[in-house]
Amino acid sequence: MSDIVFVTTTLYTKWLDYQSKIIKDLFPDSEHIIVDGRSSWPNSWFNWIDLAKKSNSKYYIHIDEDFFITNKDEVIRCIEKIESEDIDLLGCSDVYHQYRQHNPVAINTFFMIGKVEHLRDLDFSDIRFQWVGDSYVNSMNLHYKEDYSNGFEYKHERFADCKYDNFEPYYAFLWKMKEMELKFDYLYPHFDNRFKSTNPRIDKDSEDIGIHMWYTRNWNSDMIVSGVSNISRYIELEKYLNTMSLQEIGYKYQTDKATHHRFCDVYDRYLSNIKNEKLVFLEIGILNGSSIKMWEEYLPNSLIYGADLYDKSFLNSERIKTFILNQEKDDDLNKIDIKFDVIIDDGGHTMLQQQKTLNIMINKMKSNGIYILEDLHTSLLEEKHGYGNTKTNNTLNLIKDLKTGNLSSNDYFINEYDFNRILSKIKYIEIYETKPGSITSIIIIK
Ligand SMILES: C[S@@+](CC[C@H](N)C(=O)[O-])C[C@H]1O[C@@H](n2cnc3c(N)ncnc32)[C@H](O)[C@@H]1O
């Protein structure tokens, strides 16, 4: 989604690399502007504005170095919320959560979404700061005014008392936005006990958008944060970022294997002990590439093939190879000259496609391979849904027959000879209904 430009003012800790990789993986078309914040603080905070205003993107997302997006869909939902509710600036209030007790009208810029057009007339090049009493005073006379609370509405729970101060120098940016009569709206600051972090959510019950750690400057120190040492929080975070489960990675990329059907936990059970091997992996059915990217990340040493009726070569990379294939055509399937450790059929899901693909592709499995026939619930739908005649050619029944070893119908797209040939190649089969209407199967090859 090139509609977003990301901006980070950084101290160049190693966390910037983690953050940048996530942004690149999730928003490959977006620019990530990185500004050196190591010197000339607080003026250096304002340097991102001149860079971001040159962007062609519609939105900017300002994130601190210690913010890690975990859910792409929630970021997109934020943008949709901005559009539908005519919001100009969205983020967490700088009060009402575990770590901040400052101005409630102010947005903490650890995760802040705004519109690039609003940056275009700003000029902070001459701003200077002085610390007076308990607040910053700036040379542009931008400070909190009572008017800014007019229309202030905080719809989430409040965890702390507030004071209407000018604590952060970057508040000057926010007060300028208020002078421009722009509309602020506030995300819910969810306290995540795993990392003692603040994870913004659109609403209390929605998913986390990302993880905000706080105290990056002292990330490897023993300072106590919410009862534990700061370094131990960051060690937990690093473990999490490096060993995310398949379900978590799938969620990040928003494949329906994770978000809707919850098949990923099942697949994790079969793949976790071989995931670091050099597997030859094929998924049939690519759509926008969510699952291919999930596999690429989850299987760090594997070669990931993706096949689809349509050209998906935009996904090709060192470890991802896509090709065009119609899984209804014998010739297309037969001509594949590769042996696979894992095949997953998440293509068109018709009875014909599933059965024909299994019939031919099982010949291309390596010994001890795993063949995953996904979305078997299409076998439970009536013919009018377009998956074929499920009364006679039901793939779920065929898989159950292969599990018991008894062919119960002559109407499948697989005849008795082929049924027995497939049977002879199978060690065992498991069928999983992860929730009502979500069925997948695991076929382990001898
Ligand atoms: C359910 S989507 C795949 C979703 C993807 N695996 C994921 O989890 O993000 C199904 C894909 O199958 C492809 N498809 C449909 N009919 C096909 C056929 N006959 N041969 C090959 N691919 C087909 C569609 O183009 C579509 O991209």
The ligand as an SDF file (V2000), in Angstrom:
LIG
                    3D

 27 29  0  0  0  0  0  0  0  0999 V2000
   -7.8890  -18.9630   -1.6480 C   0  0  0  0  0  0  0  0  0  0  0  0
   -6.8940  -18.0900   -2.7810 S   0  0  0  0  0  0  0  0  0  0  0  0
   -5.2890  -18.4450   -2.2020 C   0  0  0  0  0  0  0  0  0  0  0  0
   -5.0000  -17.7680   -0.8980 C   0  0  0  0  0  0  0  0  0  0  0  0
   -3.5610  -17.8320   -0.4540 C   0  0  0  0  0  0  0  0  0  0  0  0
   -3.0420  -19.1800   -0.4590 N   0  0  0  0  0  0  0  0  0  0  0  0
   -3.4340  -17.2710    0.9550 C   0  0  0  0  0  0  0  0  0  0  0  0
   -3.6110  -18.0370    1.9390 O   0  0  0  0  0  0  0  0  0  0  0  0
   -3.1590  -16.0650    1.1060 O   0  0  0  0  0  0  0  0  0  0  0  0
   -7.0960  -19.0670   -4.2080 C   0  0  0  0  0  0  0  0  0  0  0  0
   -6.1680  -18.8230   -5.3660 C   0  0  0  0  0  0  0  0  0  0  0  0
   -6.3290  -19.9260   -6.2530 O   0  0  0  0  0  0  0  0  0  0  0  0
   -6.2000  -19.4950   -7.5770 C   0  0  0  0  0  0  0  0  0  0  0  0
   -6.9050  -20.4400   -8.4860 N   0  0  0  0  0  0  0  0  0  0  0  0
   -8.2220  -20.5280   -8.7440 C   0  0  0  0  0  0  0  0  0  0  0  0
   -8.4520  -21.4810   -9.6600 N   0  0  0  0  0  0  0  0  0  0  0  0
   -7.2500  -22.0130   -9.9820 C   0  0  0  0  0  0  0  0  0  0  0  0
   -6.8320  -23.0270  -10.8980 C   0  0  0  0  0  0  0  0  0  0  0  0
   -7.6960  -23.6830  -11.6520 N   0  0  0  0  0  0  0  0  0  0  0  0
   -5.5200  -23.3080  -10.9690 N   0  0  0  0  0  0  0  0  0  0  0  0
   -4.6190  -22.6510  -10.2010 C   0  0  0  0  0  0  0  0  0  0  0  0
   -4.9580  -21.6610   -9.3230 N   0  0  0  0  0  0  0  0  0  0  0  0
   -6.2590  -21.3620   -9.2260 C   0  0  0  0  0  0  0  0  0  0  0  0
   -6.8420  -18.1150   -7.5620 C   0  0  0  0  0  0  0  0  0  0  0  0
   -6.3330  -17.3380   -8.6530 O   0  0  0  0  0  0  0  0  0  0  0  0
   -6.4570  -17.5730   -6.1970 C   0  0  0  0  0  0  0  0  0  0  0  0
   -5.2870  -16.7790   -6.3010 O   0  0  0  0  0  0  0  0  0  0  0  0
  1  2  1  0
  2  3  1  0
  2 10  1  0
  3  4  1  0
  4  5  1  0
  5  6  1  0
  5  7  1  0
  7  8  2  0
  7  9  1  0
 10 11  1  0
 11 12  1  0
 11 26  1  0
 12 13  1  0
 13 14  1  0
 13 24  1  0
 14 15  1  0
 14 23  1  0
 15 16  2  0
 16 17  1  0
 17 18  1  0
 17 23  2  0
 18 19  1  0
 18 20  2  0
 20 21  1  0
 21 22  2  0
 22 23  1  0
 24 25  1  0
 24 26  1  0
 26 27  1  0
M  CHG  2   2   1   9  -1
M  END
$$$$
